[in-house]
Amino acid sequence: MTITTTPSEVRPGRRVRRTALLILLALPALAWAVVRLFGWEHGVLVQLVAFTPYAAAWSLVPLTIALLTRKWLAAVVAALATVLLAAAVLPRTIPDMDKGPSTGVPITVMTVNMFIGAADPAAVVKLVRDHDVAVLAVQEFTPESAAGLSAAGIDALLPHHALADEIGTTGSGLYSRFPLTGQGSRRGDGGGLQDGNLQAYATIQPPGAGPVFVESAHPLAPYALAAEEAWRADLAALPRADQAGPPKLILGDFNSTLDHAPLREVISHGYRDAAAATGKGLIGTWGPYDGLPIPPVTLDHVLVDERIGVRESSVHSVTGSDHRALVATVTLPAAS
C-alpha cells in the first residue's frame, strides 16, 4: 500500500488561512488610513492619529510579507493602506516647489513650549542669539519663565514684549526685536475642565515691511475625552489668513499634528506649515514624555500666511523642556 501526502503548497485551506491572516494584519493600517483621510478621528483616535507616520512605517510590514509569500489579495489590501498613508505623510519630507514670495524682508521666528517654566532660560536665549531670532513665541509661560528669560538677557535681544505669563500651563508670550502694536492676549476654551490657555498676540512692522500679525498659539491638549471639544474649539478659533487684515504668523504648540483634520482645516485658510514646506515636517517636536516610551510627534508649528514666503526651518532641543524649539526663516512682503 502506498501512502501519499498532498504538498502543503497545494492545500487550499492552508493557503486561505494564510491569506486571511495577512489581510487581518493589514486591516488596522487600512482602517487608520481611512480615518486619517476623512478626518474621522474622535475620542481616543484623536491621540492615536498623532502617530500616523509610525502607522505608515508599520504598513510596510504586512505588504512586504504578502509580496514575498505571493499572497496577492492580501498584498492589494496592504498596498492600499501603504499608498494612502504614504500620500498623507511623505509630502512633509519633500520641500515645496512653491514656498511663497522669495523677495521681501527676511526675518527669523522661533517658538518653544517652556514646560511649565522648567525650560532653561539660558538655552532659549542662546538659540535666539545663535539664530538671529527676531520674534519669539513661548507657551506654558510662567512668571518664573519671564524672570529667567530677562535674567538670561532676552531684553537686550528682543526688547518688545506681549506677555501673558501665568502659574501653571496656561501662560504664553511674545518677544520681538520690533515695536509691537495692538498687543494683548485671549483665553481659549478650557472645556470646563480647567482655565483655557492664554494666547498672546501683537502686530509687528519690521523696517521695510508692512504690518504682520503674530500670535503665540496654544490650543488645549486633547488629553482626555472630555477635552476634545475644547481642543477643536481652540483650533477653530485661530485667526484665518484668508480673511481681511495684515499677513499672519501663528506659531506655537498646537497640540496637533498635520494628521489632525482640525489643524489641516486651519491651514487650508491661507497658511503653509513652515516645516512641511521645507521638507522637515516629520521631525518630532514633543516626546518622549516624562521618560515614557512615547515616540516623538510634531505638535509645534509655524503657520505662515501664503502672502509670506518660507525660506528654512530647523528643530532644536531645549534643556528642561519636553518640547523642542522650532525656528523658521520667512520673507515678509515689502512695504508698498
Steps between C-alpha positions, in 0.01 A plus 500: 500500500632844405430801722519841336497842658367810328776766495422789730532750219193357328277466804225760438397526864845593618542754221168664589592518869836659426342754267232580759766544769694744284185695419422525872856623552451771236150612599600720799727709276223526240247605764751755633549638149125536447452679834784738415380558143148599600585672828294254704720515809286529811544383857815296555573518128592868538814408689575195286486693174800705616709186440397458135862511372573191709189328365625579150831330578318199650285461189811387312527186717184317383557629146851356491390165644209477254724574204769255609244222553306592185171550684364738241165582659671585828760698306227711340346582840841579651606704198185712520577581865863579420411726207239697698730546798799586283294762317421659837849483649768515231424851365630637831846369414515671160556878480217681325564634154301808600606637838343838440664833416879487487555876505425729787623542856647183659455439873544195721235392750507235770252322725563291811282347768665584835357188674332678791805721538753214522679582173847647549472875426869520406451225240206687349690829485800325344279367220359848447850644478650221287219507243447877497137453602289813466173368646471239776175333606485308829234276653451351849655832593513570873611806700820303579557456125462872443746581778743234377499620141551857614795397720647301209505810279191471282419871537822604328415286199121532490404810698129515407258269682140383503497276807215300649695295754302296747570232760447155351472401135275778372734797448656617174702789367662675207844664490592718205791697360246740351249725677160344557156646450160365591649254745283292727396145575191286469402196701404177331224258591584295808198280444398539863798285603746783561568858402563527128848581379594863447627586153701822474477698176629823350577670170860563393631721222866432423685769305418475131202269554132553552322408824484130592272345762670245728341266754645250747265204455421244768170315448398280790648150477253215435637328808161352597178416320330792673761741360444412134234762428707776663800390289290522185355837605846646567627393158187634329551836674851556361522797263446424132751631250250523217296765679548875500796650676879487493694178427515265797752279676354253749767309688492279803404168653184406314456167682427365152690347212436537129307174523226666705215628284432813713857624447486423128179703490679799654785469249254484211401858580806662345799349687806286439664288767861622501656165591300305242569765234874452554487119506545471878143431601568160657756618756347438843464800730342329805599184685604268637295635788614459861715199414207304356560304177292736288653565157543866406221678312484842333274722712681832455449697181563831330202577279597752234248711310522419129583868443824431690781286360667211682878465474618247759408321821683303768425324829716526814504335841451725803630390838217454749214492249308200368459694173764600250528853364393562142683772306383628161629769265230674300480781245254778583340707224682827442313815593312640203 
